[in-house]
């Protein structure tokens, strides 16, 4: 009798736990919306019976399984099992992973500001983040991390190193570094701070390690690379394009390749920077009315041709921006077809903020009304993703992609160099200061902008006299 009473109480507790609040959400989910979305067949007694079934199963496993299992592990496994019936983008975020998830959304974390890798068993700095504590104390790309807080890093994994280096802002960590430039070994006391990772990058760096957003300073062709759509992306991009505009920019390349997406609100804001009026995107879900976002004239950058680079890993918010600029004929889309993720996820707070549920709540539609989302089983001939404009499809082979990414990583890294000279620029395809030997897609975008700038403007059509 006690077992059934316990199971019933657990079922009631599960019903009570349906209260959840959204966090970090672009489309807030209120309690009313959640209740409205409940299937009619799962209300009242039927819902209690199903929850009773779950509670009884949990009780049997806890009491009778051959080995003891932690109840939380069982509950989290049950949640994950339930979510496997949904799409691939809905997931449960446990307490141990929530801080990392929030950092990825905000593009901020507490640490010293370095990315590391393992090279022949040695923890090695890929690059410090410009302006971070690691950068300020002189850590550069290629430096080896020999010790952290007096402990040798030999045999450590990258995750272990990250765990030891990250920490509460305001605390310090001691790192013994062997510098790649001169082989000097020194122990540095590095403060931990809230470090922001830039999402707007250029093609090459200036002598002070900041980004130069001109691809070709002679012809005034600008270049901005959007790595993701985070909280600060719009402000970063507005600053970069404003700087280019004041420098006399004649054309702009926006690089969305390898951009997995990000926040819906940011994708809308970025689109609004380049579109003066009309629809940006619309969304529709099961628990609410269709929502639409339209462009506003104020703050729009206009008066220059734009080329947008995409590839098969451009997804979600990247596709919102590319589709919007394509449908409004604001930019020429170059590269290869995008991933095809046309769904919106809300992050809903669970356990009073200790864990969270990332749930697909809506799908979005491009201004033309065409579909973006690639549904399971979709054929290449179906309508999904964003395709390059006619005549501008250019696929890179696996070897070409690898060569490009290797060259890109080398040039992104901040390495030791003379104070009055820029970092190594990598392989160029010509001597005009901007183009890449390994990037045929960028070359196509550059050539296209030059052709557009050289082409005579079409004559104004006059009405026939009557």
Helices and strands as residue ranges (DSSP letters): H 2-16, E 21-22, H 31-36, G 40-42, H 45-64, H 71-83, E 91-93, H 95-106, E 108-111, E 114-119, E 122-128, H 133-136, E 144-148, E 151-152, H 158-165, E 172-178, E 185-191, E 193-196, E 200-201, E 204-205, E 211-212, E 214-216, E 221-226, H 233-246, E 251-255, H 264-272, E 279-285, E 291-294, E 305-310, H 317-327, E 331-335, E 343-350, G 351-353, E 355-366, H 398-412, H 440-454
